[in-house]
Amino acid sequence: MGNPFIVAEDLAIKTLLNGMTVSDEKNAARQVKIWFGYPDVEVRTQDFPFITIDLIDIVPANDRQTQGRFSDTDNRGTQTPVANYLFTYDVPVAYDLIYQIMSHARHPRHDRAIMLQLMRKFPSKFGYLVVPNELGTESSRRHMFLDGFTKRDTADSDTGNRRLLRNVLTIRVISEMSAEQATAKLAVSTASVNTTNSNIPSNYNPVQ
């Protein structure tokens, strides 16, 4: 099985960003690390430069939502087509996923190099994201838009007012959740009751 809704998009964006490098007088190809969320200095090495990915909003895309059922002969590309047989499934639920991509650097040359690479990866027009389907059998090219760019350079007081150079991109990814995921019900396998609580009668039976 492939990755489900949201997880698949997360990994697709990380894959798109992987492999970025910057150069300086000490290193001709310094790797830019990619994190989901700001790295905790107690857990990870906070080596600059790095990029963080945060999912900041999930918006129902009602303006492009349709209803109905699809039919095909290969069950959404998951098997060899079956002659004279149609697989049917419901139209997915449309969503826009809003991501915040933020770069963090100390060196001005790193900052500008990362800025250029990010603008190429997330163009305001003609952007797309390659996302595998839930079954891992096919990939789709999702529309992806740059909704905003902000410069947030600051002085980091924790390190003697050193410069912290940051670029913030707001990205909108056109996405969808399968009807099966949207209507799936989670079964409760066990239920625990604290029978030692003084407020629960001694003769209480939770399975009555």
Buried (B, 14 or more C-beta within 10 A) or exposed (E): EBBEBBEBBBBBBBBBBEEBBBEEEEEEEBBBBBBEEEBEEEEEEBEBBBBBBEBEEBEEBEEEEEEEEEEBEBBBEBEEEEEEEEBEBBBBBBBBBBBBBBBBBBBEEBBBBBBEBBBEBBEEEEBBBEBBBBBEBBBBEBEBBBEEBEEEEEEEEEEEEEBBBBBBBBBBBBBBBBBEBEEEEEEEEEEEEEEEEEEEEEEEEEEE
